[in-house]
């Protein structure tokens, strides 16, 4: 069997850095940007150093040489990348974000209290270690196995060389589970030797977010996290939740063997009591927090951080329930608050002391509740989401808190997300219900405004007045009407750049600066890619779900196929059939006749899809047998297609197969 017989398109995901061919073109901050950034010093208390003190507290050691390598010897973490973040903020960075980036750059192993440790800033997230009688409970094992192994090595060296007995993943985002194989093997989890604890629904939601929409989300994530940007004062400095390092380590999705299904569920793990709180549809569709009563430590997962979070992520995900989010923080205060002396978020740094912990939780709660309530209030008065975003301002008692700033999520973005959560994308005006596609609309706008040169001239006048938001908006029409107009793209890039320099949010900065880079230099090429979220760790059902969205419906219309896949190691018999341009699967139709039946171990099936050139070798290997016409398998594959991981964002999109 050759590649053409299998022919399935298991789309690769972008992981790690991207590269562009042209030179960097950063420009200096304009006088308008300098003035806007200087104003920040007057709105917040930069003399307050408590966050620095808390972030440094309990420091033990950091990674030797500041470098982490993957299994192939490639550097995936280089802590010195952010050594430039020192002293006073440069004119090209919002001072509040610069301060936040300095705190997030404090990396290494920290002791929070007796028996509770955390490794911070060798990945975008933190990894926790809870010492038990005979080993460790690991909390949120980072994005890749190389980083989590490096963290575990630090703990073994400086705290004690003990085994991992349990792993807790607090929610269904890749930076909290992808590195699990750096601290626990699949075999030990499958056997139950190591408990792998997650909220109920974790596995399904992880697939939904990172596999089915993996291609689109990875492209948008490259914008959100500034993957193509240099790490300097004109580029990426922080993503608000932490540092975005080089990437490229192994990322795995493994099924848990313990699922938490209710609040106050308690597990006793080698002398440590862990009391869980289920918080679904808050920061993630499947999420939990937990409390250690013996240690008086509340692990707040990602429902609390030293920043306003995203209610709807720029990379794209399900809109979150802000009302429920605020409720869960309030519930945590009610359940655990009296005994809480430490709050440990999954990102940023801990909060120390009972009074400060409760104050932190209350103000985080009220931050989300205020945005929710006031958005709904204004929506009921007839305001549109854009108007609401410009209107909502936090009361002083919330606005002055460093932990409530827009370092990651923003009030403007989140108010629009709350509006969308309840009312959808449409604002109620029929003119917005069925507008022209962007390219057609752009051509009409440019024609009505007097042509490309006239629009650019007016936009340049607006740029010289510091009206960067307007310049970015109006020039989109010229760029989409004529993506070859480099003058328009360069001027829009200049506007994006100044907006990025002014942004308090790390990811807003990344979005603007990445957009500027692509306008000047072109769409990037993926430099480091892997198959979608560890195909070998997915269930067959998840793989067939993925195949169904790879199907080209018009091409498959009018075709009918029936294939059966039997997985003896999983005791699964799955019918996969094509009908009406839709690919279905069923585990309840063992007697339906098929065109082709393949009996194969699940691991070899994943290998077959990942390595179609070895198809003949795999099909005739031990433990594999097939009946019927194998070219029907090829035919099904011919109806699927690869996703282009490099589609255009700031210029009209052209799909390249």
C-alpha positions as CSV (number, residue, x, y, z in Angstrom):
1,X,0.0,0.0,0.0
2,X,1.4,3.4,-0.9
3,X,0.5,6.9,0.2
4,X,-2.2,7.3,-2.5
5,X,-4.1,4.4,-1.1
6,X,-4.4,5.9,2.4
7,X,-4.3,9.6,1.5
8,X,-5.9,11.0,4.7
9,X,-5.1,14.6,5.6
10,X,-4.1,14.7,9.2
11,X,-3.4,18.4,9.4
12,X,-0.3,19.5,11.2
13,X,-0.5,22.3,13.8
14,X,1.9,25.1,14.1
15,X,3.9,24.8,17.3
16,X,6.7,27.1,18.3
17,X,8.2,29.9,16.4
18,X,7.4,31.0,12.9
19,X,9.7,32.8,10.5
20,X,9.5,35.4,7.8
21,X,12.0,35.9,5.0
22,X,12.2,39.7,5.0
23,X,14.1,42.0,7.5
24,X,12.6,43.5,10.6
25,X,11.1,47.0,10.2
26,X,10.3,48.3,13.7
27,X,9.7,52.0,13.9
28,X,10.1,54.3,16.9
29,X,7.2,55.3,19.1
30,X,5.6,58.5,17.8
31,X,5.0,61.6,20.1
32,X,1.4,60.5,20.4
33,X,2.4,57.0,21.6
34,X,5.0,58.5,24.0
35,X,2.4,60.8,25.5
36,X,-0.1,58.0,25.9
37,X,2.4,55.7,27.6
38,X,3.7,58.5,29.9
39,X,0.1,59.1,31.0
40,X,0.0,55.5,32.4
41,X,2.4,56.5,35.2
42,X,-0.3,58.9,36.5
43,X,-3.0,56.4,36.6
44,X,-1.4,53.5,38.6
45,X,0.8,53.3,41.7
46,X,4.2,52.3,40.4
47,X,5.7,52.7,43.9
48,X,3.8,49.6,45.0
49,X,6.4,46.8,45.1
50,X,4.3,44.1,46.8
51,X,3.9,42.1,43.6
52,X,7.7,42.0,43.1
53,X,8.2,40.9,46.7
54,X,5.6,38.1,46.4
55,X,6.9,36.9,43.1
56,X,10.5,36.6,44.6
57,X,9.4,35.0,47.8
58,X,10.6,31.5,48.5
59,X,13.0,31.4,45.6
60,X,15.2,28.3,45.6
61,X,16.9,27.9,42.2
62,X,16.4,28.1,38.5
63,X,17.3,25.9,35.6
64,X,21.1,25.5,35.1
65,X,22.3,27.7,32.3
66,X,18.8,28.9,31.8
67,X,18.3,26.5,28.9
68,X,15.9,23.6,28.4
69,X,16.4,21.2,25.5
70,X,13.9,18.8,23.9
71,X,14.7,15.1,23.1
72,X,16.3,16.1,19.8
73,X,18.7,18.5,21.5
74,X,16.9,21.6,20.3
75,X,16.5,24.5,22.7
76,X,12.9,25.0,23.7
77,X,13.4,27.4,26.7
78,X,16.0,30.1,26.8
79,X,15.4,32.3,29.8
80,X,17.9,34.9,28.6
81,X,15.5,35.8,25.8
82,X,13.8,38.3,28.2
83,X,16.9,39.7,29.9
84,X,16.2,43.0,28.1
85,X,13.2,43.7,30.3
86,X,15.0,45.8,32.9
87,X,14.8,49.4,34.1
88,X,12.3,52.0,33.0
89,X,9.9,51.2,30.3
90,X,11.0,52.2,26.8
91,X,8.7,54.5,24.8
92,X,7.6,51.5,22.6
93,X,6.0,49.6,25.6
94,X,3.1,50.4,27.8
95,X,4.7,51.0,31.3
96,X,2.2,48.9,33.1
97,X,2.8,45.9,30.8
98,X,6.6,46.4,31.1
99,X,6.3,46.2,34.9
100,X,4.1,43.1,34.6
101,X,6.6,41.6,32.2
102,X,9.4,42.1,34.7
103,X,7.5,40.3,37.4
104,X,6.6,37.4,35.0
105,X,10.3,37.1,34.2
106,X,11.2,36.0,37.8
107,X,11.7,32.3,37.0
108,X,12.6,29.1,38.8
109,X,11.6,26.9,41.7
110,X,9.8,28.6,44.6
111,X,8.6,27.4,48.0
112,X,5.2,28.7,48.8
113,X,4.8,27.0,52.2
114,X,6.0,23.8,53.7
115,X,5.5,21.0,51.2
116,X,4.1,23.2,48.4
117,X,6.3,24.3,45.6
118,X,5.9,25.9,42.2
119,X,8.1,26.3,39.1
120,X,7.4,29.5,37.3
121,X,8.3,31.2,34.0
122,X,9.9,28.3,32.1
123,X,6.7,28.0,30.2
124,X,3.6,30.2,29.8
125,X,2.0,28.5,32.7
126,X,3.2,27.4,36.2
127,X,3.7,23.8,37.4
128,X,3.0,23.0,41.0
129,X,4.5,20.2,43.2
130,X,2.8,19.1,46.4
131,X,5.0,16.9,48.6
132,X,3.3,13.9,50.1
133,X,4.7,11.2,52.5
134,X,6.3,9.3,49.7
135,X,6.2,11.4,46.5
136,X,4.6,14.4,44.7
137,X,1.3,15.5,43.4
138,X,2.0,17.5,40.2
139,X,-0.3,20.4,39.3
140,X,-0.7,21.4,35.6
141,X,2.3,19.9,33.8
142,X,2.9,22.7,31.3
143,X,2.8,22.8,27.5
144,X,5.5,20.4,26.6
145,X,7.3,17.5,28.3
146,X,10.8,19.1,28.1
147,X,9.7,22.0,30.3
148,X,7.8,19.9,32.8
149,X,10.7,17.4,33.0
150,X,13.1,20.4,33.7
151,X,10.8,21.6,36.4
152,X,10.6,18.1,38.0
153,X,14.4,17.8,37.8
154,X,14.7,21.1,39.8
155,X,12.3,19.7,42.4
156,X,14.2,16.4,42.7
157,X,17.5,18.2,43.0
158,X,16.5,20.8,45.6
159,X,13.6,19.3,47.5
160,X,13.8,15.5,47.3
161,X,14.2,12.8,44.7
162,X,10.7,11.2,45.0
163,X,8.3,9.7,42.5
164,X,5.2,11.3,41.1
165,X,2.1,9.7,42.6
166,X,-0.6,11.9,41.0
167,X,-1.0,14.6,38.4
168,X,-3.8,17.1,38.5
169,X,-4.7,19.0,35.4
170,X,-7.0,21.8,36.4
171,X,-8.6,22.5,32.9
172,X,-8.7,21.7,29.3
173,X,-6.1,24.0,27.8
174,X,-2.9,22.7,26.3
175,X,-0.5,24.6,28.6
176,X,-1.9,22.7,31.5
177,X,-1.7,19.1,30.2
178,X,0.6,19.0,27.1
179,X,3.8,18.3,29.1
180,X,2.4,15.4,31.2
181,X,4.9,12.9,29.7
182,X,7.7,14.9,31.3
183,X,6.5,13.8,34.8
184,X,4.4,10.6,34.2
185,X,4.3,7.9,31.6
186,X,1.3,6.8,29.6
187,X,1.8,3.3,30.9
188,X,1.8,4.3,34.6
189,X,-1.4,6.3,34.0
190,X,-3.1,3.5,32.1
191,X,-2.2,1.0,34.9
192,X,-3.4,3.4,37.6
193,X,0.0,3.5,39.2
194,X,-0.2,7.3,38.8
195,X,-3.5,9.0,39.4
196,X,-4.3,11.4,36.6
197,X,-7.0,13.7,37.9
198,X,-9.0,16.1,35.8
199,X,-12.5,17.7,35.8
200,X,-15.2,15.7,34.1
201,X,-15.4,16.5,30.4
202,X,-11.7,17.4,30.2
203,X,-10.8,15.0,27.5
204,X,-13.7,15.8,25.2
205,X,-13.3,19.5,25.6
206,X,-9.5,19.3,24.9
207,X,-10.3,17.5,21.7
208,X,-13.0,20.0,20.7
209,X,-10.7,23.0,21.2
210,X,-7.3,21.7,20.1
211,X,-8.1,19.1,17.5
212,X,-11.3,19.9,15.6
213,X,-10.4,23.6,15.4
214,X,-6.6,23.0,15.8
215,X,-5.6,24.4,12.4
216,X,-7.6,27.7,12.7
217,X,-6.8,28.1,16.3
218,X,-3.0,27.6,15.9
219,X,-2.9,30.3,13.2
220,X,-4.8,32.7,15.4
221,X,-2.7,31.7,18.4
222,X,0.4,32.6,16.4
223,X,-1.0,36.2,16.4
224,X,-2.1,36.1,20.0
225,X,1.2,34.9,21.4
226,X,3.5,36.8,18.9
227,X,5.2,33.6,17.6
228,X,6.7,35.5,14.7
229,X,7.9,38.5,16.7
230,X,11.4,39.1,17.9
231,X,11.8,39.3,21.7
232,X,12.8,42.9,22.3
233,X,11.4,46.3,23.1
234,X,9.8,46.5,19.7
235,X,8.4,43.0,19.7
236,X,7.1,40.4,22.1
237,X,7.8,41.0,25.8
238,X,5.1,39.0,27.6
239,X,1.7,37.6,26.8
240,X,0.1,38.7,30.1
241,X,-0.2,35.3,31.6
242,X,3.5,34.6,31.3
243,X,6.4,34.0,28.9
244,X,6.0,32.5,25.4
245,X,9.3,30.6,24.8
246,X,10.5,28.9,21.7
247,X,8.3,25.8,21.8
248,X,9.0,22.6,20.0
249,X,8.8,20.1,22.9
250,X,6.5,17.1,22.9
251,X,2.9,17.8,23.7
252,X,0.5,15.0,24.7
253,X,-3.2,14.5,25.4
254,X,-3.7,11.5,27.7
255,X,-7.1,10.2,29.0
256,X,-7.4,10.7,32.8
257,X,-8.1,7.8,35.1
258,X,-9.8,9.9,37.8
259,X,-12.5,12.5,36.9
260,X,-13.9,15.0,39.4
261,X,-17.7,15.4,39.0
262,X,-18.8,17.5,41.9
263,X,-17.8,20.3,44.2
264,X,-16.4,19.2,47.7
265,X,-15.3,15.9,46.3
266,X,-12.2,14.9,48.3
267,X,-9.3,12.7,47.5
268,X,-6.8,11.4,50.0
269,X,-3.4,11.0,48.3
270,X,-0.6,9.6,50.3
271,X,-1.4,11.6,53.4
272,X,-2.6,14.8,51.7
273,X,-6.3,15.7,51.5
274,X,-7.4,17.5,48.3
275,X,-10.8,19.1,48.2
276,X,-12.1,20.0,44.8
277,X,-14.4,22.6,43.4
278,X,-15.9,22.0,40.0
279,X,-16.0,25.3,37.9
280,X,-17.2,24.3,34.4
281,X,-17.8,27.0,31.7
282,X,-15.7,29.5,33.5
283,X,-12.2,30.1,32.1
284,X,-12.5,26.7,30.4
285,X,-15.4,24.5,29.5
286,X,-14.0,21.8,31.9
287,X,-12.2,23.3,34.9
288,X,-11.7,22.8,38.6
289,X,-9.9,24.4,41.5
290,X,-8.9,22.7,44.7
291,X,-7.9,23.4,48.4
292,X,-5.4,21.7,50.6
293,X,-6.8,22.0,54.1
294,X,-3.6,20.8,55.8
295,X,-1.6,23.5,54.0
296,X,-4.3,26.2,53.9
297,X,-3.5,26.6,50.2
298,X,-6.2,27.4,47.5
299,X,-5.1,26.4,44.0
300,X,-7.3,28.8,41.9
301,X,-6.5,27.2,38.5
302,X,-7.1,30.0,35.9
303,X,-10.3,31.5,37.3
304,X,-8.0,34.0,39.2
305,X,-4.7,35.6,38.0
306,X,-2.8,38.8,38.4
307,X,-4.6,40.1,35.3
308,X,-8.0,40.4,33.8
309,X,-8.5,37.2,31.8
310,X,-10.2,36.6,28.5
311,X,-13.9,35.9,28.3
312,X,-13.5,35.1,24.7
313,X,-9.9,34.4,23.5
314,X,-8.5,36.1,20.4
315,X,-7.2,32.7,19.3
316,X,-10.8,31.5,19.2
317,X,-12.7,29.2,21.7
318,X,-16.1,28.9,23.2
319,X,-17.3,32.1,24.9
320,X,-17.1,31.8,28.6
321,X,-19.9,32.4,31.1
322,X,-18.8,35.5,33.1
323,X,-21.6,35.3,35.5
324,X,-20.7,31.7,36.4
325,X,-17.1,32.7,36.6
326,X,-17.7,35.3,39.2
327,X,-20.0,32.9,41.1
328,X,-17.3,30.3,41.3
329,X,-14.8,32.7,42.9
330,X,-17.5,33.7,45.4
331,X,-18.3,30.1,46.1
332,X,-14.5,29.4,46.7
333,X,-14.5,32.2,49.2
334,X,-17.5,30.7,51.0
335,X,-16.2,27.2,51.0
336,X,-12.4,27.7,51.5
337,X,-12.0,31.3,52.5
338,X,-11.9,31.1,56.3
339,X,-9.0,28.7,56.2
340,X,-7.1,30.1,53.2
341,X,-3.7,31.6,53.8
342,X,-2.3,31.3,50.2
343,X,-3.8,31.6,46.8
344,X,-1.9,29.9,44.0
345,X,-3.0,30.7,40.4
346,X,-2.0,28.6,37.4
347,X,-0.4,31.7,35.9
348,X,1.5,34.6,37.5
349,X,2.5,34.4,41.2
350,X,0.9,33.4,44.6
351,X,-0.8,35.7,47.1
352,X,0.4,35.4,50.7
353,X,-1.6,35.9,53.9
354,X,-5.2,35.4,54.7
355,X,-6.4,39.0,54.5
356,X,-4.6,39.7,51.2
357,X,-5.8,36.4,49.8
358,X,-9.5,37.2,50.5
359,X,-9.1,40.7,49.2
360,X,-7.5,39.4,46.0
361,X,-10.3,36.8,45.5
362,X,-13.1,39.4,46.2
363,X,-11.7,41.9,43.7
364,X,-11.2,39.3,41.0
365,X,-14.8,38.2,41.6
366,X,-16.1,41.7,41.4
367,X,-14.0,42.4,38.3
368,X,-15.8,39.8,36.3
369,X,-19.2,40.5,37.9
370,X,-19.0,44.2,37.1
371,X,-18.1,43.6,33.5
372,X,-21.0,41.1,33.2
373,X,-23.6,43.2,34.9
374,X,-22.8,46.5,33.3
375,X,-22.6,44.9,29.8
376,X,-26.0,43.4,30.3
377,X,-27.3,46.6,31.8
378,X,-26.2,48.7,28.8
379,X,-27.4,46.0,26.3
380,X,-30.9,46.3,27.8
381,X,-30.7,50.0,27.2
382,X,-30.1,49.4,23.5
383,X,-26.3,49.9,23.3
384,X,-24.4,47.9,20.7
385,X,-21.4,45.9,21.7
386,X,-18.9,48.4,20.3
387,X,-20.7,51.2,22.2
388,X,-20.6,49.2,25.4
389,X,-16.9,48.5,25.0
390,X,-16.2,52.2,24.8
391,X,-18.5,53.0,27.7
392,X,-17.6,50.6,30.5
393,X,-15.1,51.9,33.0
394,X,-14.3,50.1,36.3
395,X,-15.0,51.9,39.6
396,X,-11.8,53.2,41.2
397,X,-11.7,50.5,43.9
398,X,-11.3,47.9,41.1
399,X,-9.5,50.0,38.5
400,X,-6.5,50.8,40.8
401,X,-5.7,47.1,41.5
402,X,-2.7,45.9,39.7
403,X,-4.2,42.4,39.5
404,X,-7.3,43.8,37.6
405,X,-5.4,45.4,34.8
406,X,-5.7,44.5,31.1
407,X,-2.5,42.6,30.8
408,X,-4.1,39.6,29.1
409,X,-7.9,40.0,28.6
410,X,-9.3,43.6,28.3
411,X,-12.5,45.2,29.4
412,X,-13.3,46.2,25.8
413,X,-12.8,42.7,24.5
414,X,-14.6,41.0,27.4
415,X,-17.7,43.3,27.3
416,X,-18.1,42.4,23.6
417,X,-17.8,38.7,24.6
418,X,-20.5,39.0,27.2
419,X,-22.7,40.7,24.6
420,X,-22.0,37.8,22.2
421,X,-22.6,35.2,24.9
422,X,-26.2,36.4,25.4
423,X,-27.1,38.1,22.1
424,X,-24.8,36.6,19.4
425,X,-22.7,38.5,16.9
426,X,-25.6,40.5,15.4
427,X,-26.3,44.0,16.9
428,X,-30.0,44.1,15.7
429,X,-29.5,46.4,12.8
430,X,-30.7,44.8,9.5
431,X,-27.8,46.6,7.7
432,X,-25.4,44.4,9.6
433,X,-27.3,41.1,9.1
434,X,-26.2,40.2,5.6
435,X,-23.4,42.6,4.5
436,X,-21.2,42.1,1.5
437,X,-18.1,39.9,1.9
438,X,-15.1,41.9,3.1
439,X,-13.4,42.0,-0.3
440,X,-16.5,43.1,-2.2
441,X,-17.3,45.6,0.5
442,X,-13.8,47.0,0.4
443,X,-13.8,47.5,-3.3
444,X,-17.1,49.5,-3.0
445,X,-15.7,51.6,-0.1
446,X,-12.5,52.5,-2.0
447,X,-14.5,53.4,-5.1
448,X,-16.9,55.6,-3.1
449,X,-14.0,57.3,-1.3
450,X,-12.3,58.3,-4.5
451,X,-9.9,55.5,-5.1
452,X,-6.9,54.0,-3.4
453,X,-4.6,57.1,-3.6
454,X,-7.2,59.4,-2.1
455,X,-7.9,57.0,0.8
456,X,-4.2,56.6,1.5
457,X,-3.6,60.4,1.4
458,X,-6.5,61.0,3.9
459,X,-5.2,58.1,6.1
460,X,-1.7,59.6,6.2
461,X,-3.2,62.9,7.4
462,X,-5.1,61.0,10.1
463,X,-1.9,59.1,11.1
464,X,0.0,62.4,11.5
465,X,-2.7,63.4,14.0
466,X,-2.3,60.2,16.0
467,X,-5.6,58.7,14.9
468,X,-4.2,55.2,14.7
469,X,-7.4,53.2,15.3
470,X,-9.1,55.0,12.4
471,X,-6.1,54.6,10.1
472,X,-6.1,50.8,10.8
473,X,-9.8,50.6,10.1
474,X,-10.0,52.6,6.9
475,X,-6.9,51.2,5.3
476,X,-8.3,47.7,5.7
477,X,-10.6,48.5,2.8
478,X,-7.7,49.5,0.5
479,X,-5.7,46.4,1.5
480,X,-8.6,44.0,0.9
481,X,-9.6,45.8,-2.3
482,X,-6.0,45.5,-3.6
483,X,-3.7,43.4,-1.5
484,X,-0.8,44.4,-3.8
485,X,-0.9,48.0,-2.7
486,X,2.2,48.0,-0.5
487,X,1.9,51.7,0.4
488,X,-1.5,51.0,2.0
489,X,-0.1,48.0,3.8
490,X,2.9,49.9,5.1
491,X,0.8,52.7,6.4
492,X,-1.7,50.3,8.1
493,X,1.3,48.5,9.5
494,X,2.6,51.8,11.0
495,X,-0.8,52.3,12.6
496,X,-0.8,48.7,14.0
497,X,2.7,49.2,15.4
498,X,1.8,52.3,17.4
499,X,-1.4,50.7,18.7
500,X,0.8,47.7,19.8
501,X,3.2,50.0,21.5
502,X,0.4,51.6,23.5
503,X,-1.4,48.3,24.4
504,X,-1.5,47.4,28.1
505,X,-2.5,43.8,27.1
506,X,0.5,41.6,26.1
507,X,-1.7,39.8,23.5
508,X,-3.1,43.0,22.1
509,X,0.5,44.1,21.6
510,X,1.3,40.8,19.9
511,X,-1.8,40.9,17.6
512,X,-1.0,44.4,16.4
513,X,2.7,43.8,15.9
514,X,2.2,40.5,14.2
515,X,-0.3,42.2,11.9
516,X,2.3,44.9,11.1
517,X,5.0,42.3,10.4
518,X,2.8,40.4,8.0
519,X,1.6,43.5,6.1
520,X,5.3,44.5,5.6
521,X,6.8,41.1,5.0
522,X,4.1,38.6,3.9
523,X,2.4,35.6,5.4
524,X,4.7,33.4,7.5
525,X,5.8,29.9,6.8
526,X,5.5,27.2,9.5
527,X,8.9,26.4,10.9
528,X,8.0,23.7,13.4
529,X,5.0,21.5,13.0
530,X,3.6,18.4,14.6
531,X,0.5,16.3,13.9
532,X,-2.7,17.4,15.5
533,X,-2.2,17.2,19.3
534,X,-0.7,13.8,19.5
535,X,-2.7,11.6,17.2
536,X,-1.5,8.4,18.8
537,X,-3.1,9.5,22.1
538,X,-6.6,10.1,20.6
539,X,-9.4,7.7,20.8
540,X,-10.6,6.2,17.4
541,X,-13.8,8.1,17.8
542,X,-11.9,11.4,18.1
543,X,-9.8,10.5,15.0
544,X,-13.0,9.8,13.0
545,X,-14.5,13.1,14.3
546,X,-11.4,14.9,13.0
547,X,-11.7,13.1,9.6
548,X,-15.3,14.2,9.3
549,X,-14.3,17.9,9.5
550,X,-11.5,17.2,6.9
551,X,-14.1,16.0,4.5
552,X,-14.7,18.2,1.5
553,X,-18.5,18.1,1.4
554,X,-19.1,19.2,-2.2
555,X,-16.5,16.8,-3.4
556,X,-18.0,13.9,-1.4
557,X,-21.6,14.8,-2.3
558,X,-23.4,11.9,-4.1
559,X,-20.9,9.3,-2.9
560,X,-21.6,6.5,-0.5
561,X,-19.1,4.3,1.3
562,X,-19.2,2.0,4.3
563,X,-16.0,1.0,6.1
564,X,-15.5,-0.9,9.3
565,X,-12.7,-0.5,11.8
566,X,-12.1,-3.1,14.5
567,X,-9.7,-2.3,17.3
568,X,-9.1,-5.6,19.3
569,X,-7.0,-3.9,22.0
570,X,-9.9,-1.5,22.8
571,X,-12.7,-3.9,22.1
572,X,-14.2,-1.4,19.6
573,X,-16.1,-2.1,16.4
574,X,-16.8,1.2,14.6
575,X,-18.7,1.6,11.4
576,X,-17.6,4.7,9.4
577,X,-19.9,5.6,6.5
578,X,-20.2,8.4,4.0
579,X,-23.7,9.6,3.0
580,X,-25.1,12.9,1.8
581,X,-21.7,14.5,1.9
582,X,-21.3,13.7,5.6
583,X,-19.0,11.3,7.3
584,X,-20.7,9.4,10.2
585,X,-19.5,6.9,12.7
586,X,-21.3,4.4,14.9
587,X,-20.3,1.8,17.4
588,X,-23.7,0.3,17.5
589,X,-24.0,-1.2,14.0
590,X,-21.9,-4.4,14.0
591,X,-24.0,-6.2,11.4
592,X,-24.1,-3.6,8.6
593,X,-22.3,-4.8,5.5
594,X,-19.2,-2.8,4.4
595,X,-17.0,-2.2,1.4
596,X,-13.9,-2.7,3.5
597,X,-13.1,-3.9,7.0
598,X,-9.8,-3.3,8.8
599,X,-8.9,-5.0,12.0
600,X,-5.9,-3.2,13.5
601,X,-4.5,-2.3,16.9
602,X,-5.2,1.4,17.7
603,X,-1.5,2.4,17.9
604,X,-0.9,0.9,14.4
605,X,-4.0,2.7,13.1
606,X,-2.5,6.0,14.3
607,X,0.8,5.1,12.7
608,X,-1.0,4.3,9.4
609,X,-2.5,7.7,9.3
610,X,0.7,9.5,10.3
611,X,2.9,7.5,8.0
612,X,0.9,6.6,4.9
613,X,4.1,5.7,3.0
614,X,4.4,2.7,5.3
615,X,0.8,1.6,4.6
616,X,1.6,-1.7,2.9
617,X,4.1,-2.6,5.6
618,X,1.5,-1.8,8.3
619,X,-1.4,-3.6,6.6
620,X,0.6,-6.8,6.3
621,X,2.1,-6.6,9.8
622,X,1.3,-8.9,12.7
623,X,-2.1,-8.2,14.3
624,X,-3.5,-6.5,11.2
625,X,-6.0,-8.0,8.8
626,X,-8.4,-6.6,6.2
627,X,-11.3,-7.8,4.1
628,X,-12.9,-6.2,1.0
629,X,-11.5,-3.6,-1.3
630,X,-8.7,-1.5,0.3
631,X,-9.1,1.0,-2.5
632,X,-12.4,2.1,-0.8
633,X,-10.2,3.3,2.0
634,X,-8.2,5.2,-0.6
635,X,-11.4,6.6,-2.0
636,X,-12.5,7.9,1.3
637,X,-9.1,9.5,1.8
638,X,-9.5,11.2,-1.6
639,X,-12.5,13.2,-0.3
640,X,-10.5,14.7,2.6
641,X,-8.1,17.6,2.3
642,X,-5.2,19.2,4.1
643,X,-5.8,22.5,5.8
644,X,-3.5,25.3,5.0
645,X,-1.8,26.3,8.2
646,X,-0.7,29.7,6.8
647,X,-3.9,31.4,5.7
648,X,-3.9,35.1,5.4
649,X,-5.2,37.2,8.2
650,X,-4.5,40.9,7.5
651,X,-4.9,40.4,3.7
652,X,-7.6,38.6,1.7
653,X,-7.4,34.9,2.4
654,X,-6.4,32.5,-0.4
655,X,-6.6,28.9,0.4
656,X,-3.6,27.0,-0.9
657,X,-3.9,23.2,-0.9
